Amino acid sequence: MQSKILQVAGVLLTGSLLLSTQAMAGGSHQQRFSTFIDKYWSDNDLPPWQCRFIPMASPLFLPHCMQADNVTYHLQQLQNIADANDGTRAAGLPGYSSSVSYITDTLSAVGYDVTLSPFDFNAFYENADGALSSLAPEAIEYVWDEDFGYLSQTEPGDVSGPVVAVDLELGEGNASTSGCETEDFEGFEPGAIALVQRGSCTFQQKAENAAAAGAIGAIIFNQGDSDDRTGLISATLGADYSGGIPVFFATYDNGVTWSETEDLELRMVADVLREMRSVNNVIAESRWGNDENVVMLGAHLDSVFEGPGINDNGSGSAGILEMALLLKNARTKNKIRYAWWGAEEAGLVGSTQYVLGLEPEELAKIKVYLNFDMIGSPNAYYGIYDGDGSTFELEGPPGSAATEALFEQYFDIRGLPFEGSEISFRSDYAQFFEEGIAFGGLFTGAEEIKTDEQAVRYGGEAGLAFDACYHRFCDDITNLDQRALEINADAIAYVTAVLANSTSAIDEEIDDSELPDLNAQSLMRKSSVSYDKSHWGKYWIK
């Protein structure tokens, strides 16, 4: 085996030279090398002893040992857990607790010292579809998931009352600020249902202002300023919503109709459970490595209430679990820390609480955070978080561009296409980003639609979602693309191996930045830059 590793390592070095001289030598050598390395890294027919003991983190060898079959084994265990627990692994329910036990037991069995980090969060589960009906001036029953839906984190309730429109601004191109100021509710009739328009501020702020004015319920309808802001969306009031009233989201057309209907009375029924529950993040570290220079890998372990969450996000969780198992004995130069986050689907609660709970000196030790959320979408594209801002014009903290470049290097070596993935604050990198920690990661797509160009580049079907089962009951063990899972799991192995040995590229970018080091950034955490976010987690917040 030793001679085989040395032989392939020589080919890798030769290939790297070919990549750097492509302009002079043409692309044929690179293509042959990429074909070779793709086959080597994708080889699933390995003898059982070959990857049992890995003494060092090799960027060449580690992707070879990172097998999609082994990742899928972990995913099958998560599927089994969901099957035994009403089809879900949502945080705060038994399926999540069993998922935590599986990760913990698997790591402990190979010698990891595992820490369970508890936190409280507002658990939110939909018991049944909501009901919305007009009582006056005529009786009308509105259609669930067509005319209206819940805002995540709404309070339960069955309320009826007159409808009062709040500072609406209708029509194309409007700049609605409806419900954003307490002054918008001057003269509001207590005991009424507030009709509020999307726009400007968060849904939480609108709903809490309505509640403070005496509203018994609120309906927030889409803004209607453009064609893509008229229908229903997946929206949230946020885990710390404190309004105490039920809140629905509705289409723009319905909102306009209701605002123009005299003496309108509506009934709202929200059949949900919202209560404080305690769950755990799972944290583990490598035995070896510099405690002052931590490379952190994370993935959320919880599913949504509606399904088993095998792609979202069993795929990322299983990927970093297999990474930890492969590196269990490796003498890494830098400390590798692994995290399986809880309550991501409730609004990034586990990762946010973890980051905010670190003292500045501990936060400063994290050189880079790597996030893996949905790495096996069935109609996948290969997305790399846009750390340098070249695609979506929002640059990550210093070191993020260098991290993105490492993932790009992997795809280049393998001869595969890739593209930037937007920094949208939709996953657990968000609080690390807010605190100035370099970050990177992978994403294969959720509910967005694959374009014709992407279908040509990556295969799959244009005009369909990257994951048609996103946040649905069908996100099960069949909802995966094995090739995407293999490619992205190997990318985890490659970049982790590079950073386990050296973070010099990230260090250089940080040194060249206006803020000279992470410690300085950490000390500024209370006055850090605030970004205009439309998402916090998987849901719209404004």
Phi, psi and omega per residue, in radians:
M1 nan -0.674 -3.123
Q2 -1.010 -0.788 -3.107
S3 -1.152 -0.636 3.129
K4 -1.131 -0.718 3.130
I5 -1.099 -0.783 -3.140
L6 -1.101 -0.685 3.137
Q7 -1.096 -0.821 -3.124
V8 -1.200 -0.613 3.110
A9 -1.064 -0.683 3.094
G10 -1.101 -0.690 3.086
V11 -1.117 -0.679 3.125
L12 -1.098 -0.755 3.117
L13 -1.098 -0.756 3.104
T14 -1.069 -0.767 3.128
G15 -1.086 -0.651 3.119
S16 -1.093 -0.702 3.082
L17 -1.118 -0.693 3.116
L18 -1.093 -0.707 3.129
L19 -1.079 -0.712 -3.081
S20 -1.294 -0.308 -3.121
T21 -2.004 0.431 -3.064
Q22 -1.024 -0.708 -3.090
A23 -1.050 -0.588 -3.129
M24 -1.509 -0.654 -2.984
A25 -1.698 -0.149 -3.089
G26 1.497 3.036 -3.021
G27 -1.636 -0.072 -3.026
S28 -1.166 -0.726 3.115
H29 -1.112 -0.732 3.125
Q30 -1.087 -0.721 -3.123
Q31 -1.094 -0.736 3.132
R32 -1.149 -0.716 3.122
F33 -1.130 -0.771 -3.133
S34 -1.079 -0.679 3.103
T35 -1.104 -0.735 3.122
F36 -1.101 -0.865 -3.044
I37 -1.215 -0.583 3.087
D38 -1.099 -0.729 3.112
K39 -1.168 -0.713 -3.128
Y40 -1.122 -0.771 -3.114
W41 -1.295 -0.405 -3.107
S42 -1.631 -0.050 -3.072
D43 -1.122 1.959 3.129
N44 -1.678 -0.077 -3.094
D45 -1.673 1.230 -3.075
L46 -1.829 2.489 3.005
P47 -1.126 2.554 -3.016
P48 -1.080 -0.403 -3.083
W49 -1.500 -0.238 -2.929
Q50 -1.134 -0.619 -3.056
C51 -2.011 0.294 -3.075
R52 -1.243 -0.687 -3.129
F53 -2.245 1.903 -3.127
I54 -1.936 1.890 -3.035
P55 -1.366 -0.326 -3.095
M56 -2.575 2.767 -3.130
A57 -1.556 1.731 -3.126
S58 -1.756 2.157 3.113
P59 -1.080 -0.383 3.076
L60 -1.425 -0.877 -2.961
F61 -1.416 -0.601 -3.045
L62 -1.086 -0.761 3.066
P63 -1.102 -0.522 3.074
H64 -1.088 -0.660 -3.131
C65 -1.465 -0.339 3.132
M66 -1.361 1.729 -2.999
Q67 -1.809 2.300 3.104
A68 -1.050 -0.558 3.117
D69 -1.077 -0.688 3.132
N70 -1.241 -0.673 3.068
V71 -1.094 -0.738 3.137
T72 -1.126 -0.567 3.065
Y73 -1.007 -0.816 3.122
H74 -1.109 -0.674 3.131
L75 -1.115 -0.638 3.099
Q76 -1.134 -0.630 3.087
Q77 -1.141 -0.677 3.090
L78 -1.175 -0.653 3.062
Q79 -1.089 -0.752 3.120
N80 -1.059 -0.681 3.118
I81 -1.108 -0.788 3.111
A82 -1.077 -0.757 -3.130
D83 -1.035 -0.580 -3.118
A84 -1.476 -0.052 -3.047
N85 -2.377 0.958 3.040
D86 1.070 0.447 3.016
G87 1.378 0.271 -3.088
T88 -2.481 2.680 3.026
R89 -2.183 0.550 -3.095
A90 -1.115 2.519 -3.140
A91 -1.027 2.394 -3.139
G92 1.618 -0.091 3.124
L93 -2.001 2.863 -3.073
P94 -0.994 -0.574 3.135
G95 -1.098 -0.588 3.086
Y96 -1.260 -0.748 3.113
S97 -1.020 -0.709 3.107
S98 -1.185 -0.594 3.075
S99 -1.128 -0.736 3.077
V100 -1.052 -0.757 3.137
S101 -1.098 -0.694 -3.142
Y102 -1.103 -0.823 3.129
I103 -1.088 -0.815 -3.096
T104 -1.093 -0.834 -3.111
D105 -1.135 -0.695 -3.128
T106 -1.134 -0.748 3.128
L107 -1.218 -0.755 -3.114
S108 -1.096 -0.585 -3.098
A109 -1.137 -0.395 3.134
V110 -1.877 0.208 2.984
G111 1.834 0.055 3.121
Y112 -1.325 2.504 2.997
D113 -1.589 1.814 -2.990
V114 -1.680 2.379 3.102
T115 -1.955 2.260 2.994
L116 -1.706 2.108 -3.057
S117 -1.896 1.770 -3.037
P118 -1.386 2.648 3.019
F119 -2.713 2.780 3.105
D120 -1.764 2.593 3.082
F121 -2.678 2.812 3.075
N122 -1.454 1.793 3.106
A123 -1.289 2.433 -3.100
F124 -2.340 2.111 3.138
Y125 -2.331 2.418 3.101
E126 -1.548 1.972 3.097
N127 -1.291 -0.629 -3.104
A128 -2.804 2.921 3.062
D129 -1.059 2.596 3.064
G130 -1.332 2.947 3.094
A131 -2.283 2.397 3.107
L132 -2.451 2.197 -3.109
S133 -2.495 2.626 3.027
S134 -1.585 2.254 3.116
L135 -1.689 -0.520 -3.135
A136 -2.733 2.594 0.111
P137 -1.382 -0.142 3.039
E138 -2.491 2.774 -3.111
A139 -1.478 2.147 3.117
I140 -2.443 2.349 3.023
E141 -1.786 2.173 -3.136
Y142 -1.606 2.694 -2.968
V143 -1.644 2.148 3.089
W144 -1.045 2.399 3.060
D145 1.138 0.231 3.041
E146 -2.263 -0.849 3.071
D147 -1.650 -0.538 -3.033
F148 -2.763 2.958 3.064
G149 -2.825 3.032 3.072
Y150 -1.275 2.582 2.709
L151 -1.497 2.251 3.086
S152 -0.950 2.454 -3.113
Q153 1.356 0.214 2.989
T154 -1.099 2.648 2.973
E155 -1.376 2.665 3.027
P156 -1.234 2.866 3.069
G157 2.885 2.773 3.049
D158 -2.315 1.754 -3.014
V159 -2.241 2.586 3.086
S160 -2.371 2.497 3.112
G161 3.066 3.028 3.079
P162 -1.176 2.698 -3.102
V163 -1.840 2.269 3.141
V164 -2.105 2.087 3.109
A165 -1.321 2.485 -3.022
V166 -2.109 1.795 2.951
D167 0.857 0.940 -3.098
L168 -1.411 2.656 3.023
E169 -2.414 1.728 -2.985
L170 -1.630 2.887 3.051
G171 1.797 2.778 -3.127
E172 -1.084 2.408 3.105
G173 1.377 0.177 -3.120
N174 -1.178 2.762 3.126
A175 -2.120 1.005 -3.011
S176 -1.019 2.372 2.967
T177 -2.122 0.405 -3.055
S178 -0.896 2.163 3.055
G179 1.358 0.085 -3.076
C180 -1.420 -0.363 -3.122
E181 -2.105 2.570 3.099
T182 -1.072 -0.507 3.134
E183 -1.115 -0.401 3.119
D184 -1.096 -0.365 -3.055
F185 -1.789 0.236 3.087
E186 -1.060 2.247 -3.126
G187 1.421 0.082 3.136
F188 -1.143 2.426 -3.099
E189 -1.479 1.938 3.092
P190 -0.991 2.478 -3.102
G191 1.607 0.012 3.124
A192 -1.698 2.930 3.012
I193 -1.678 2.189 -3.103
A194 -1.439 2.254 3.041
L195 -1.804 1.923 -2.978
V196 -2.133 2.559 -3.113
Q197 -1.777 2.453 3.042
R198 -1.072 2.603 3.063
G199 2.492 2.481 2.967
S200 1.263 -1.132 -3.042
C201 -1.956 3.124 -3.053
T202 -1.295 2.733 3.058
F203 -1.077 -0.628 3.119
Q204 -1.044 -0.809 -3.119
Q205 -1.086 -0.730 3.136
K206 -1.090 -0.831 -3.073
A207 -1.177 -0.690 -3.140
E208 -1.221 -0.620 3.044
N209 -1.122 -0.691 3.113
A210 -1.111 -0.773 3.136
A211 -1.093 -0.709 -3.139
A212 -1.129 -0.457 3.136
A213 -1.495 -0.028 3.082
G214 1.782 0.182 3.119
A215 -1.182 2.505 3.095
I216 -1.619 -0.225 3.101
G217 -2.921 2.911 3.126
A218 -2.495 2.507 3.006
I219 -2.125 2.094 3.090
I220 -1.806 2.090 3.139
F221 -1.842 2.743 -3.042
N222 -1.087 2.754 -2.905
Q223 -1.265 -0.678 3.122
G224 1.313 0.266 3.122
D225 -1.365 -0.295 3.105
S226 -2.636 2.905 -3.058
D227 -1.090 -0.500 -3.096
D228 -1.537 0.135 3.118
R229 -2.222 0.943 -3.134
T230 -2.198 -0.520 -3.054
G231 -1.581 -2.862 3.107
L232 -1.438 2.643 3.090
I233 -2.366 2.880 2.992
S234 -1.514 1.867 -3.013
A235 -2.212 2.772 -3.134
T236 -2.401 2.614 3.006
L237 -1.491 -0.212 -3.115
G238 1.666 2.590 -3.063
A239 -1.107 -0.409 -3.126
D240 -1.797 0.375 3.051
Y241 -0.992 2.298 -3.049
S242 -2.242 0.341 -3.088
G243 -1.242 -0.560 3.081
G244 1.391 0.158 -3.129
I245 -2.168 2.711 3.073
P246 -1.242 2.518 -3.105
V247 -2.387 2.243 3.079
F248 -1.939 2.773 2.967
F249 -1.979 2.447 -3.074
A250 -2.364 2.870 3.124
T251 -1.235 2.773 3.120
Y252 -1.090 -0.767 -3.096
D253 -1.066 -0.721 3.082
N254 -1.123 -0.726 3.128
G255 -1.047 -0.738 3.115
V256 -1.102 -0.801 -3.141
T257 -1.045 -0.799 -3.140
W258 -1.104 -0.655 -3.109
S259 -1.189 -0.387 -3.094
E260 -1.767 0.054 -3.115
T261 -1.706 2.055 -3.136
E262 -1.275 2.528 3.067
D263 0.980 0.645 -3.126
L264 -1.322 2.311 3.003
E265 -2.187 2.337 -3.126
L266 -2.154 2.731 2.981
R267 -2.091 2.292 3.112
M268 -2.038 2.285 3.061
V269 -2.198 2.013 3.100
A270 -1.943 1.895 -3.131
D271 -1.765 1.455 -3.089
V272 -2.346 2.858 3.013
L273 -2.025 2.184 3.092
R274 -2.366 1.985 -3.133
E275 -2.699 2.762 3.139
M276 -1.301 2.246 3.074
R277 -2.367 2.802 -3.125
S278 -1.987 2.311 3.082
V279 -2.395 3.129 -3.078
N280 -2.119 2.455 2.718
N281 -1.414 2.678 3.054
V282 -1.979 2.188 -3.091
I283 -2.195 2.361 3.068
A284 -2.505 2.658 -3.128
E285 -2.278 2.692 3.031
S286 -1.163 2.655 3.129
R287 -1.209 -0.637 -3.069
W288 -1.827 2.936 3.033
G289 1.991 2.742 -3.105
N290 -1.219 2.009 -3.135
D291 -1.111 -0.347 -3.109
E292 -1.561 -0.045 -3.086
N293 -2.427 1.556 -2.977
V294 -1.778 2.249 2.963
V295 -1.763 2.078 -2.997
M296 -1.972 2.290 3.070
L297 -1.958 2.377 -3.122
G298 -2.496 2.675 3.074
A299 -2.744 2.518 3.123
H300 -1.464 2.423 -3.028
L301 -1.641 -0.367 -3.058
D302 -1.428 2.662 2.986
S303 -1.761 3.044 2.911
V304 -1.322 2.908 -3.136
F305 -1.130 -0.486 -2.981
E306 -1.343 -0.266 -3.062
G307 -2.850 -3.094 -3.046
P308 -1.352 -0.283 3.047
G309 1.111 0.903 -3.089
I310 -1.413 -0.757 2.992
N311 -1.374 -0.731 -3.118
D312 -1.971 1.630 0.007
N313 -2.329 0.811 2.983
G314 -1.001 -0.594 -3.067
S315 -1.078 -0.844 3.103
G316 -1.178 -0.693 3.139
S317 -1.113 -0.757 3.127
A318 -1.194 -0.613 3.129
G319 -1.092 -0.802 -3.120
I320 -1.361 -0.411 3.025
L321 -1.126 -0.807 3.119
E322 -1.139 -0.588 3.078
M323 -1.075 -0.791 3.133
A324 -1.104 -0.698 3.140
L325 -1.143 -0.695 -3.142
L326 -1.158 -0.614 -3.072
L327 -1.662 0.261 -3.013
K328 -1.044 -0.544 -3.117
N329 -1.935 0.022 -3.021
A330 -1.271 2.404 3.076
R331 -1.568 1.503 -3.114
T332 -1.447 2.604 3.101
K333 -1.320 -0.592 3.109
N334 -1.917 2.632 3.123
K335 -1.223 2.327 3.063
I336 -1.881 2.146 -3.138
R337 -2.022 2.355 -3.130
Y338 -2.013 2.460 3.128
A339 -2.396 2.308 2.994
W340 -1.967 1.941 -2.966
W341 -1.527 2.542 3.027
G342 -1.788 2.729 3.018
A343 0.990 0.561 2.997
E344 -1.087 -0.710 -3.091
E345 -1.218 -0.202 3.054
A346 -1.620 0.065 3.120
G347 2.069 0.766 3.077
L348 0.990 0.608 -2.959
V349 -1.187 -0.835 -3.064
G350 -1.087 -0.830 -3.126
S351 -1.196 -0.675 3.128
T352 -1.109 -0.805 3.133
Q353 -1.102 -0.672 3.125
Y354 -1.077 -0.876 -3.089
V355 -1.138 -0.798 -3.118
L356 -1.176 -0.371 3.133
G357 -1.474 -0.118 3.138
L358 -1.441 2.419 2.992
E359 -1.186 2.662 -3.097
P360 -0.921 -0.680 -3.111
E361 -1.213 -0.541 3.078
E362 -1.312 -0.687 3.081
L363 -1.068 -0.665 -3.105
A364 -1.149 -0.348 -3.136
K365 -1.338 -0.310 3.132
I366 -1.422 1.862 -3.094
K367 -1.320 -0.652 -3.109
V368 -2.723 2.529 3.064
Y369 -2.002 2.217 3.128
L370 -1.924 2.164 -3.036
N371 -1.983 2.361 -3.111
F372 -2.291 1.864 -3.041
D373 -2.364 1.852 -3.116
M374 1.242 1.434 -3.104
I375 -1.969 0.193 -3.128
G376 -2.415 0.597 -3.064
S377 -1.000 2.432 -3.017
P378 -1.167 -0.380 3.088
N379 -2.134 0.936 -2.821
A380 -1.230 2.703 2.745
Y381 -2.125 2.903 -3.126
Y382 -1.795 1.694 -3.106
G383 -1.781 2.384 3.048
I384 -2.076 2.259 -3.132
Y385 -0.922 2.323 -3.000
D386 -1.372 1.208 -3.045
G387 -1.132 -0.519 -3.121
D388 -1.593 -0.047 3.098
G389 1.268 0.210 -3.052
S390 -1.257 -0.390 -3.107
T391 -1.753 -0.731 -3.025
F392 -2.075 0.076 2.955
E393 1.200 0.315 2.964
L394 -2.108 1.895 -3.072
E395 -1.470 2.432 3.095
G396 -1.307 3.023 3.091
P397 -1.016 2.773 3.131
P398 -0.887 2.309 -3.070
G399 1.804 -0.322 -3.106
S400 -1.247 -0.625 3.106
A401 -1.134 -0.736 3.113
A402 -1.127 -0.629 3.106
T403 -1.170 -0.773 3.067
E404 -1.016 -0.714 -3.121
A405 -1.101 -0.567 3.096
L406 -1.144 -0.753 3.083
F407 -1.132 -0.702 3.101
E408 -1.087 -0.682 3.101
Q409 -1.036 -0.753 3.109
Y410 -1.026 -0.866 -3.113
F411 -1.154 -0.607 3.076
D412 -1.120 -0.803 3.124
I413 -1.032 -0.675 -3.099
R414 -1.428 -0.189 3.126
G415 1.290 0.608 -3.074
L416 -2.021 2.614 3.096
P417 -1.302 2.789 3.081
F418 -2.789 2.963 3.060
E419 -2.701 2.879 -3.141
G420 -1.260 2.479 3.062
S421 -1.929 2.327 -2.980
E422 -1.124 2.414 2.958
I423 -1.354 1.719 -3.017
S424 -2.054 0.043 -3.120
F425 1.100 0.525 -3.108
R426 -1.639 0.001 -3.138
S427 -2.532 -3.043 -2.866
D428 -1.282 -0.012 3.006
Y429 -1.285 -0.222 -2.915
A430 -0.989 -0.887 -3.086
Q431 -1.250 -0.558 3.029
F432 -1.061 -0.778 3.087
F433 -1.010 -0.828 -3.110
E434 -1.050 -0.544 -3.101
E435 -1.634 0.133 3.034
G436 1.450 0.344 3.132
I437 -1.572 2.304 3.060
A438 -0.989 2.498 -3.101
F439 -2.548 2.885 3.048
G440 -2.909 3.114 3.118
G441 2.780 -3.023 -2.997
L442 -2.241 2.702 -3.128
F443 -2.748 2.307 -3.121
T444 -1.906 0.143 3.012
G445 1.828 2.594 -3.127
A446 -2.155 -1.987 -3.024
E447 -1.462 -0.154 -3.129
E448 -1.150 2.784 -3.051
I449 -1.666 2.322 3.097
K450 -1.256 2.311 -3.129
T451 -1.463 2.930 3.071
D452 -1.041 -0.746 -3.134
E453 -1.096 -0.726 3.125
Q454 -1.168 -0.622 3.106
A455 -1.120 -0.635 3.087
V456 -1.175 -0.708 -3.063
R457 -1.307 -0.724 -2.969
Y458 -1.963 -0.139 -2.970
G459 1.450 -2.997 -3.112
G460 1.475 -2.903 -3.016
E461 -2.042 2.165 3.029
A462 -1.221 2.650 3.102
G463 1.470 -0.061 3.077
L464 -1.989 2.772 3.109
A465 -1.159 2.645 3.020
F466 -1.040 -0.642 3.075
D467 -2.437 1.692 -3.110
A468 -1.167 -0.287 3.136
C469 -1.736 0.229 3.126
Y470 -0.964 2.166 3.115
H471 1.046 0.581 3.139
R472 -2.259 2.941 -3.124
F473 -1.085 -0.443 -3.049
C474 -1.485 0.092 3.046
D475 -1.366 1.288 -3.069
D476 -2.053 -2.905 -3.033
I477 -1.132 -0.324 3.093
T478 -1.494 -0.132 -3.025
N479 -1.644 0.935 -3.073
L480 -2.466 2.603 2.923
D481 -1.823 1.970 -3.035
Q482 -1.131 -0.593 3.102
R483 -1.152 -0.794 3.098
A484 -1.075 -0.694 3.125
L485 -1.105 -0.741 3.110
E486 -1.112 -0.851 -3.094
I487 -1.063 -0.799 -3.069
N488 -1.335 -0.587 3.044
A489 -1.108 -0.710 3.085
D490 -1.130 -0.617 3.094
A491 -1.112 -0.693 3.052
I492 -0.999 -0.807 -3.098
A493 -1.123 -0.761 -3.098
Y494 -1.097 -0.921 -3.068
V495 -1.199 -0.672 3.089
T496 -1.075 -0.725 3.140
A497 -1.112 -0.751 3.119
V498 -1.051 -0.860 -3.059
L499 -1.299 -0.439 3.055
A500 -1.111 -0.500 3.136
N501 -1.621 -0.613 -3.097
S502 -2.826 2.371 3.014
T503 -1.918 0.461 -2.993
S504 -1.044 -0.671 -3.131
A505 -1.129 -0.683 3.086
I506 -1.202 -0.735 3.131
D507 -1.009 -0.761 -3.102
E508 -1.122 -0.721 3.130
E509 -1.155 -0.692 3.102
I510 -1.127 -0.758 -3.141
D511 -1.080 -0.554 -3.118
D512 -1.483 -0.119 -3.090
S513 -1.439 2.965 3.137
E514 -1.150 -0.623 3.034
L515 -1.612 1.969 -2.909
P516 -1.219 -0.382 3.139
D517 -2.727 2.869 -3.092
L518 -1.139 -0.516 3.129
N519 -1.091 -0.738 3.095
A520 -1.088 -0.710 3.121
Q521 -1.113 -0.720 -3.095
S522 -1.125 -0.655 3.140
L523 -1.182 -0.337 3.133
M524 -1.644 0.150 -2.958
R525 -1.001 -0.573 -3.090
K526 -1.297 -0.326 3.135
S527 -2.083 0.504 -3.089
S528 -1.195 2.810 -3.106
V529 -1.104 2.415 3.079
S530 -1.772 2.286 -3.091
Y531 -1.815 2.585 3.124
D532 -1.417 1.718 -3.014
K533 -1.784 2.368 3.032
S534 -1.659 -0.387 3.117
H535 -2.156 2.652 2.812
W536 -2.421 1.736 -2.934
G537 1.527 -2.711 -3.001
K538 -1.421 -0.056 -3.034
Y539 -1.995 2.635 2.980
W540 -1.140 2.422 3.066
I541 -1.952 -0.135 3.131
K542 -2.692 nan nan
